[in-house]
Amino acid sequence: MAIYLTSLFGSASIGVYSLATEKMLIIPKFVHAKKAERTADWLRVKLVHTTIGGSILVGALARANSNGILLPHFVRDEEIEAIKAVFDGNITIMETKKTAYGNMVLANDYGAIVDPRLKTSEIRKISDTLDVETVPGEIAQLPYVGSLAVATNKGVLAHPLLKDSERKLLEDMLKVPVDVGTINCGIPYVGIGLICNSHAAVAGSLTTGPEMFIIGHALGVVKEDERSESFQSHGRNSEAKLEDTV
């Protein structure tokens, strides 16, 4: 399966620090360039090597699909320029006190589910930016849907306590199959420990073999060639070395 394990800043919660779509990977500039480039190459996307508002919490603060990206109000001009250099979609700065749009929004290129506590005007702006139908919803009866699931154009992996009604909403809106699972040896908040797109996935370093199996099938990322074996054989050692420089 096209999945490998890594950590960022000594943490297995890689989804907190990075954001992947079908077109780009945003990863903090404090991550070693070779490690960032390797991850982007694995996902087959362009690399944006930047922080968001000076913060390394890229995955928590921003949400994107192929059509657009949502950014918090304190994003810096140079960070926007770094994104524009590789991404030609809509870029929207959300001028509200809320900042953790990575936690509040779950999206792929077909639809979006958002924290039901968001205002109607905010949901409309999110819909316009991502250019998809957007509705409020919950996962496991919790509102922070972006941290409770990951979504690609092939599948969704969600919190194990996903309700049947919530599953139906996800399938109807995101238009892909939905499965449940965990990350990093039993953590149900899969969004904080996994980045992915239709090509591949990168999971937190504590993720187990059975969890990887579920991730691979849920997201439809299967080995297309020998990339997985070659990366696992020599890339894991490289990752360990690079981690020391982060």
C-alpha positions in Angstrom: 0.0 0.0 0.0 1.1 3.5 -0.8 1.5 4.6 2.8 4.5 5.4 4.9 5.1 6.5 8.5 6.8 9.6 9.8 6.8 12.2 12.5 7.1 16.0 12.5 8.8 17.9 15.3 9.2 14.7 17.2 5.4 14.1 17.1 3.3 11.4 15.4 0.5 14.0 15.1 1.6 15.0 11.6 -1.9 16.2 10.5 -1.6 19.0 13.0 1.5 20.3 11.2 0.8 19.7 7.5 -1.9 19.9 4.9 -2.3 17.8 1.7 -4.6 18.1 -1.3 -4.6 16.7 -4.8 -2.4 19.6 -5.9 -0.2 20.7 -3.0 1.4 19.9 0.3 1.9 22.7 2.8 4.5 21.8 5.4 6.2 24.2 7.9 9.5 25.8 6.7 11.2 24.5 9.8 11.0 21.0 8.5 14.1 20.0 6.7 13.8 20.7 3.0 14.7 17.2 1.9 12.1 15.7 4.2 9.5 18.1 3.0 10.3 17.4 -0.7 10.3 13.7 -0.2 6.8 13.9 1.4 5.5 16.0 -1.5 7.0 13.6 -4.0 5.3 10.7 -2.3 1.9 12.4 -2.5 2.7 13.6 -6.1 2.0 17.2 -5.4 3.8 20.6 -5.4 5.4 21.7 -2.1 4.6 24.9 -0.2 7.3 25.2 2.5 5.8 27.8 4.8 4.1 28.5 8.1 0.7 29.9 8.6 0.7 33.1 10.6 4.2 32.2 11.8 2.8 29.0 13.3 3.9 25.4 12.5 0.3 24.3 13.1 -0.5 24.3 9.4 -3.0 21.4 9.4 -5.0 22.8 12.3 -5.2 26.4 10.9 -5.9 25.8 7.2 -8.2 23.7 5.0 -8.0 23.3 1.3 -9.1 21.3 -1.7 -8.2 21.5 -5.4 -10.3 24.6 -5.8 -9.4 26.8 -2.8 -7.9 27.3 0.6 -9.2 28.8 3.8 -6.7 30.7 6.0 -7.0 32.4 9.4 -7.1 36.2 9.7 -3.5 36.4 11.0 -1.9 34.7 7.9 1.1 36.8 6.7 1.6 38.3 3.3 4.7 36.3 2.5 2.9 33.1 3.4 0.1 33.9 1.0 2.7 34.6 -1.7 4.3 31.2 -1.1 0.9 29.5 -1.6 0.2 31.6 -4.7 3.5 30.5 -6.2 2.2 26.9 -6.6 -1.5 27.2 -6.3 -3.9 29.0 -8.6 -7.1 28.3 -6.8 -9.2 30.6 -4.5 -7.4 31.9 -1.5 -9.7 33.2 1.3 -8.7 34.9 4.5 -11.5 34.2 7.0 -11.9 37.5 8.9 -13.3 36.1 12.1 -12.0 35.3 15.6 -12.1 31.6 14.7 -8.8 30.3 13.4 -8.7 26.5 13.4 -10.3 25.9 10.0 -8.4 22.7 9.6 -10.3 21.3 12.6 -13.6 22.9 11.6 -13.8 21.8 8.0 -13.7 18.4 6.3 -13.6 18.6 2.5 -12.6 17.0 -0.8 -13.2 18.1 -4.4 -16.9 17.0 -4.3 -18.2 18.6 -1.1 -17.6 19.8 2.5 -18.9 19.2 6.0 -18.3 22.0 8.6 -18.6 22.6 12.3 -22.3 23.3 12.9 -21.3 26.2 15.2 -20.2 28.2 12.2 -22.4 31.1 11.1 -24.4 30.9 7.9 -22.3 33.6 6.3 -19.1 31.7 7.2 -20.4 28.5 5.7 -21.3 30.4 2.5 -17.8 31.8 2.3 -16.3 28.3 2.8 -18.6 26.9 0.1 -17.6 29.7 -2.4 -13.9 29.3 -1.7 -13.8 25.5 -2.0 -16.4 25.7 -4.8 -18.4 22.8 -3.4 -21.7 22.3 -1.7 -21.1 22.8 2.1 -23.3 21.8 5.0 -22.9 21.6 8.8 -22.6 18.2 10.4 -21.0 16.2 13.2 -18.9 13.1 13.5 -19.3 10.9 16.5 -21.7 13.6 17.7 -18.8 16.0 17.9 -18.5 19.3 15.9 -14.7 19.5 15.0 -15.1 17.4 11.9 -11.7 18.2 10.4 -9.9 16.5 13.2 -12.3 13.6 13.4 -11.9 12.4 9.8 -9.8 12.7 6.6 -11.3 12.9 3.1 -9.9 12.4 -0.4 -11.5 12.0 -3.8 -11.5 8.2 -3.2 -12.7 7.8 0.3 -13.2 9.0 3.9 -11.7 7.6 7.1 -13.6 8.7 10.2 -13.8 8.3 14.0 -14.8 4.7 15.0 -17.9 6.0 16.8 -19.4 7.5 13.6 -23.2 7.3 13.7 -25.2 5.8 10.8 -26.9 9.2 10.1 -23.5 10.9 10.0 -22.1 8.3 7.7 -24.9 8.9 5.3 -24.3 12.6 5.3 -20.6 12.2 4.6 -21.3 9.8 1.7 -24.0 12.1 0.3 -21.9 15.2 0.5 -18.4 13.9 -0.2 -19.6 11.4 -2.8 -17.1 8.7 -1.8 -17.2 5.5 0.4 -16.8 6.1 4.2 -15.0 3.8 6.6 -13.9 4.1 10.2 -10.6 3.5 11.9 -7.9 4.9 14.1 -4.4 6.3 13.8 -1.2 6.1 15.9 -2.0 3.0 17.9 -5.6 3.6 18.7 -6.2 7.4 18.4 -9.7 8.0 17.0 -9.0 11.6 15.9 -7.6 10.4 12.5 -7.3 13.9 11.1 -4.5 14.8 13.5 -2.3 11.9 12.5 -2.8 11.4 8.8 -2.3 13.4 5.6 -3.4 12.0 2.2 -4.8 12.4 -1.3 -5.9 10.1 -4.0 -2.4 8.9 -4.7 -1.0 8.1 -1.3 -1.0 8.6 2.4 1.4 9.6 5.1 0.6 8.4 8.6 2.0 9.2 12.1 4.9 7.1 13.2 3.0 5.2 15.9 0.5 3.8 13.4 0.2 0.0 13.5 0.1 -2.5 10.7 -3.6 -3.2 11.1 -4.3 0.5 11.1 -2.3 0.9 7.9 -4.3 -1.9 6.3 -7.6 -0.1 7.1 -6.3 3.3 6.0 -5.2 1.8 2.7 -8.5 0.2 1.9 -10.6 3.2 3.2 -8.7 5.7 1.1 -8.1 3.5 -1.9 -4.3 3.9 -1.8 -2.7 0.7 -3.1 0.7 0.0 -4.3 1.0 0.8 -8.0 4.7 0.0 -8.3 7.7 -0.5 -6.1 7.6 2.9 -4.5 6.4 1.6 -1.1 9.0 -1.0 -0.8 11.8 1.2 -1.9 10.8 4.0 0.4 10.3 1.8 3.4 13.7 0.1 2.8 15.8 3.2 2.7 13.5 6.2 3.2 12.6 5.2 6.8 16.3 5.5 7.8 16.5 8.9 6.0 13.4 10.1 7.8 14.9 9.2 11.2 18.0 11.2 10.3 16.1 14.2 9.0 13.8 14.2 12.1 16.8 15.1 14.2 17.2 18.3 12.2 13.6 19.4 12.5 
